[in-house]
Amino acid sequence: MSHKIVISILFLVFSVSTLNAQEKIITQKGVEFPLRIIVVDSNNNQITKNVDIEVNGFYYSFSDVNGRYIVRAKVGDDLRVSHPDFETVYYTLTSSEDIKIIIEDGLKNKKTISKTRESKSEDLYLKHLDSAKFYQKKDIEKSLSFIEKALKGKENKNRNAATYKLLADIYFHWKQFDLAVYNYKLSNQIFEDINTKISLAKAQFLSKGYTESESTYKNLKTQKLSNYEKIQVFEGLADVLFTSKKYNEAITNYQQALQVAKDNLVTPKITDLNSKIANVFAAQGKVNKAENLFKNSLNLAEKENPKRALEEEEKVADFYNDNRRFDEEIKLRKKSLKKAEENESSPQKLVKNDSITSQKINYKIGNAYILKEDYREAIPFLQKSIEVANLKKDFVVEKDATRKISEVFANLGENEKALKNYKEYVALVDSLYVRKEQEIQQVKRFSKKISDNQNRIASLEKDKELTESKISLAYVDQKLSEESNQRQRLIIYSLIGGFLLMSLLAYFMFRNNKQQKLANNLLALKSMRSQMNPHFIFNALNSVNSFIAVNDERNANRYLSEFSVLMRSVLENSDEDFISLTKEIELLELYVKLEHNRFKDKFDYQINIDENIDLEQFSIPPMLLQPYIENAIWHGLRYKNEKGNLEISINQKDKETVSILIIDDGIGRKKSQEIKTKNQLKQKSKGMSNIKNRIAILNSMYKERISVNVSDAFDKGEGTKVELFLKRK
């Protein structure tokens, strides 16, 4: 399984728990607090060690005896938790509540999780990595030896990437930036990581690969970054641009970093960035802007801690020196000197930076007095510098201070003191030359050892590649056999797939035909209903016309009123395939009443309905019965010499079926056809043909719900009987 698939399946579960309920929980920004973090493996509920935690550029790699990592943080800070065996986690703090991180199985590399995952070989890797971190800043040889042992372990992508990252960090600390760049790239090739890329860009910058560093930083700007990573990237890119003398671009990026730092209250970075922007303005000759920013950074540094204040005072003092503002420089350096002397006399030193020592500050104060030609004032500071430098064996400062005091005495005309100090200077130079030669030899030996270690580590990587190629060759035959089997399976699967595809195609064709047939039927029904309604209206209007012809206005008005009620009901139901039997009976009663009003002397009628029938349980196509009744009246009873009779009966045949019987004692179908032929009717009725087609289509759509039988009612062909069977809906 690839790394991305693993990540998409499972992610780390955060649960916040308060280990000490009595502590006050902090939720406001800007207040720093101690935060306890514990990482637990969900498989065995064991505490996971060798975790690296980063908060705003501060790294925590070692836990306490209880397995907890104690970090200093503030609300809004970005927490970064990494380990060789699980995905890096980012979390923005919302309170001072302690954090528990639970590691799920799915997040770990499958090669790491196995039946033997707690074997000695697995444990040794983490121990080697832990030892390499421990000696990282103390003994490079020991640290590299543990890296070498860690790389000899079982092949694991995530672990290899973490190991090469740590190797690059070691080289970075010991200022072997070319080797750091090489190993950062190797780590990032194995597994891409934002933090590794940021470290790579820094190493490229320090190895003077400015173009490569700028490219790496610009690539990082396009990626999703945490707030602190954004600050690092903007600041790092600005450092490169400043070195390349692209001052305007540098200021833009510094200001972007400063804005993110201000938004998230990353105080140390606010101080640093103010100072760096001041440096750019100073380089551009914008002294006033630079001075304002330096003062701002100095004020911020003093609020942080003595160490940070001392570092910033050194930068501002150098700025004053560059601008020949010696009085301000001297005043500030004297303030720094007092802090440095207090720091050096303290059992726990706050400042461990070799560039800021009392002997160096004394030397720089003396030098400032010399530059302003106040030689007498320079002497005590230079003498103090020589004294402290000799005591601390800082021979470089002692040499420079001795040379300067010799020049001071010469300028004052005190030649004996000048000569004496010059001789001491020469002796120090000779001594330093010897020491320098020794240091050069040591550096050569040191470089050789590092080179040998790097070569051994590189050879381990080549050995791994060779082993992998041998394993690949061993599996070639097996793969060929598997490929042959796969081809056979592919053919079989293709045939099966083809059959399934053909079946699917046949199914879709059948379904489409069925849908098309249904659509055609619906269209036909609509067409028939549109023919029936005008047919019915035409016949009804003929009836009205007959009243008007005999000047029977009263009956014509009454007929039209009843006809309008009938037409409203017919039109309301004209788009329905089925209506309830109750509604159909109401329509028939209206229709028969209208026809009877016209032909009172031709027939009487009865409508008989079985009371046991639940009419709402049965549905019927609208106006289905009307054409049969119309034929009975117009083509049977109307031509009879004496008064006829029309009977409509609805009876229950069984639980699922009702029988509708329409019987007339008219002239009969045969005689009616003869009369039509003789009279040659101008318009042939289409009602019966339409009704037959409607019943056929509806039965095909709704599974034979309607059946009709038409026959002679009496002997000798007189009368007509229509029997319709309707099934429950």
Secondary structure by P-SEA (a helix, b strand, c coil): ccaaaaaaabbbbbbbbcccccbbbbccccbbbbbbbbbbccccccccccbbbbcccccccccccccbbbbbbcccbbbbbbcccccbbbbbbccccbbbbbbccccccccccccccccaaaaaaaaaaaaaaaaccccaaaaaaaaaaaaaccccaaaaaaaaaaaaaaaaaacaaaaaaaaaaaaaaacccaaaaaaaaaaaaaacaaaaaaaaaaaaaaccccaaaaaaaaaaaaaaaaaacaaaaaaaaaaaaaaaaaaacaaaaaaaaaaaaaaaaaaacaaaaaaaaaaaaaaaaaaccaaaaaaaaaaaaaaaaaacaaaaaaaaaaaaaaaaaaaaaccccccccccccaaaaaaaaaaaaaaacccccaaaaaaaaaaaaaaacaaaaaaaaaaaaaaaaaaacaaaaaaaaaaaaaaaaaaaaaaaaaaaaaaaaaaaaaaaaaaaaaaaaaaaaaaaaaaaaaaaaaaaaaaaaaaaaaaaaaaaaaaaaaaaaaaaaaaaaaaaaaaaaaaaaaaaaaaaaaaaaaaaaaaaaaaaaacaaaaaaaaaaaaaaaaaaaaaacccccccaaaaaaaaaaaaaaaaaaccccbbbbbbbcccccccccccccccaaaaaaaacccccccccccbbbbbbbbbccccbbbbbbbbccccaaaaaaaaaaaccccccaaaaaaaaaaaaaaaaccccbbbbbbbccccccbbbbbbbbccc
